[in-house]
Amino acid sequence: MMRRGDQLLLGFLFCLFLSLAFAEGGRIRHYRWEVKYEYKSPDCYKKLVIAINGRTPGPTIEAEQNDTVMVELKNSLLTENVAIHWHGIRQIGTPWFDGTEGVTQCPILPGDTFVYKFVVDRPGTYLYHAHYGMQREAGLYGLIRVALPPGVSEPFQYNYDRSIILNDWYHKSTHEQATGLSSLDFSWVGEPQATDRQLDRSLSALSFQIEGHNMTVVETDGHYVEPFVVKNLFIYSGETYSVLITANQDPSRNYWAVTNVVSRSSTTPNGLAIFNYYPNHPRRSPPTVPPAGPVWNDGDSRLAQSLAIRARQGYIHPPPQTSDRVIVMLNTQNKINGHVRWSVNKVSYNLPHTPYLIALKHKLGHVFDQTPPPNGYDFVNYDISIKQENVSATSSNSIYRLEFNSIVDVILQNANTMEANKSETHPWHLHGHDFWVMGYGKGKFDMYSDPQKYNLVDPIMKNTVAVQPYGWTAMRFRADNPGVWAFHCHIESHFYMGMGVVFEEGIDNVGELPTSIMGCGDTRGGTFHRP
């Protein structure tokens, strides 16, 4: 409810997502959650969802910077495992609580209770979500709000603070979707049946706008942005934004808030909500037709917004001027043994049965492929603009081994899919780190000329970034967080189909692993099985 002249801070979260060596002085925030299936009707269509304490989205975690969060999670799904990832939290000192099944922990078995414990080291609005199978699409996610400590203020002012999760919503169960994606008789998940302002994003990019109001972008992924004004905000799965909105319009009426799908031609209806001016009834419909929003294939506008995002003066974290290693990742779609898969440099990713963190710490080298993944592709001869058969594509669970404290550049390169004249948008999320966004471009990345255009002055830091169709995105990060970290497309179905990799760094500096993360693969029975 807004009064004329009020300024509102809106936090947008596009998907899901915590961290650290326990700092002194912070409070302990203790949560007890029960995860189970329940029938819900978020868009008036009754279906089974995964709820936490009977709610989807789940309960909001409220904390202050440097607090310790403890989540006691009971799995009451009866026939299904579970794991929860704290998206945007770097887990410095607690890599085993990142919540990524197959990477940092064994899944939580039906009937079992697992305790996550970590420190929230940075203020901001984040999310948590399932990281097992495709459970995120079943509603298993929620909000994390980390406030600044007392006496510390943000570099902008507002009267009210509200958080919104944007999402698309399917009527098919996640099991039906996963079966279709895994079958030789491939069946794509299709377009979502609805978009909603309270749910977590899983497929398309979205545009958000409020009729008659501009928005000033001030923060993204926990980092302050040099403010800039937009009419509509483009947001991709896994991203978070904060925007300022001034209620300076006619107070005798309400206004439409609209989300619509972009980056893909979609039959999904626009998501609608009401931006309420007091004293109008909050359900009183505006007298106008909802704004249509931008056309779905306006890639130039989406790229322009990405290029406009720079670190705020006074809050710049200067990037290293050079890197020690460059990895170019070509995103391709191909068939492997008759199955449709997404791949990176023609390698489609599979999770191992024994989590990497346990395998590497206890030197169980036999449980995953030791052959290093490729650092690039045939830049000279590979044509990204046409359909490629990619007959040499394969699958693997090998990982990238990074030198501890080294500076790593990753260039994400999009190409044509298995359908002629089609390339897709992919938002990529890195666990355990924030990275500098060095640059974006159209077409094929040039290893020699494009690095000369990098922003070395005030690049924004993020944990999730999009790469546009037939385009590239360059990022840089320091491999300074001991552990094993997933890096993957945050579109649920794409990661399920193999669009991801894993980085290892400083494994010898990881402390003793808690036994609670074990119990699967070669760790069953409390012992380590070596050939």
C-alpha positions, 0 to 999 in steps of 0.5 A: 500500500503506497501513499503519494510521494512514498519511495519503495525499495523492491527486491526481485529474486529470479530463482533461489539461494548462504555461508562462512567461518563463524563470526563472533558477535552474531546471533544464532537464527534457528529454524525447524523445517519439515519438507513434504508434498501437499496439494496447492493451487497457486494459479487456481490449478490444484497440484502436488507441490513440495512445501516447507512447514505447509508453505510454498514459497517456504518461510523467509529466513531473517538475519543480520550480517554475520549471524549464524543460520541453523536450519534443521530440515526433516525430509517427510517426502516419504519416497524422495531424497532432498537437498537445499542450496543457499543461492548467493551465499559463498559458504566460506569455511563451510563448503559442505553446507552449500547444499548441492547433492552429488557435489558437496553432500549426499542427499537427505533420505526420506525420514532423516533430519539434516542440520545446515549451519552457516554464517551470512557474511553479506547483507542483501536479499537472497534465496534458497531452493532445492538442489536435487533433481528438479524439485525447485520446479515443485515449489521448494524455495524461499527467501533469505533477507540479510540486514545490515548491522545496527548503525550501518546504512545503505547509500540510498533512502526509501520509505518501504521495503518489499521483496518479490519472487518472480516465477513461471509455473507448470501444471505437470509434475516434476517427475513427468517433466524429468521423464520426458527429458530423459527418454529416448522419445524426448519430450520437452517441458514446454511453456509454463502455464502461468507466471506468478509474482510469488514463485521461483523462476525456472525457464524463461527470462522475464520483463517486469514493469509497473504501469506509469512508474520508472524504476531506479536499479540500485543493487544486484546479487548483493552488490550496489549498482551505479543507479540507472533508470529503466521502464522495465527490468529484465531478470533471469533465473537466479538473479536478484535486483533491488530497484527504487520506485517513487509513488508520484502518480495519480493517487485516486487509482491503482496501477498494473504490475506486469511480468511477461516472458522474453527471450523465447516465443511463449504462449504463457500469459502475462503475470498481473498484480496490482500496485496499490495506492492508499486509500484505494482498495488493494484489489480494485482493478486499475481503469486501464489495460495492462501494458504489453511489455517489450517484444520477446525477441528484442535482444538489443534492449536486454543486452543494453541493460546488462551493459548498463550495470556497473559497480557503484562509486565508493563500492567498487571491488577492483578486478585483477587486471589479468588472469592466470587461466582462461576457459571458454565454454561453448554451450551446445545442444546435441544427442548422446546415445540417442538422448537429447543433452546440453553440453559444454565444449561437447561434454554433457555433465553427469553427477557422480554417486559419491559427492566430489567434496568427499571423494577429493578430501578422502582421495577416492579418485576412482569414483569420477572421471579423472580426465580433465574437461576441455578448456575450449573448442575449435574456435577457428572452424566451429560455426556458432550460427548454424545447426551442428550435429556435434557427433563427437559429443560425450558425457562425463563427470570430470571436473576442472581443477583450479590452482588455489588463489589463481585468477580464472576467466570464463567465457560463455559462448552461445551457439545454435541449438539442434533446431535451425536458426535458434539460439537460447538465453542461458543464465549461469550461476557460480556457487561459492563465489562472486565474479566480476562481469568483464564484458558482453558481446554479439557473435563469436568471442575473439580471443585476441581482440575482445579482451581488450574491451573488458571493463577493468575499472568498475565491473559489477560483481554477481553470482549469476549472469546471462549469455544472450543468443549467439552471444558471449559473456566474460567473467573473472573470479579468484579461486580462493574459496577451498571446496568444490563448487558447481557452475551451471545454467540456472534453467532447471531443465537445462542443468538436468540435461547436462549443462554444467561443470564443477570447479575444485580449488584448495581442497587440501585447505578444507577442514574435517568433513562432517559425517552428516554429509555422507552415506551415499556412493562409496561412503555407505555404511560409514566406511570408504570403499576403495578398489 
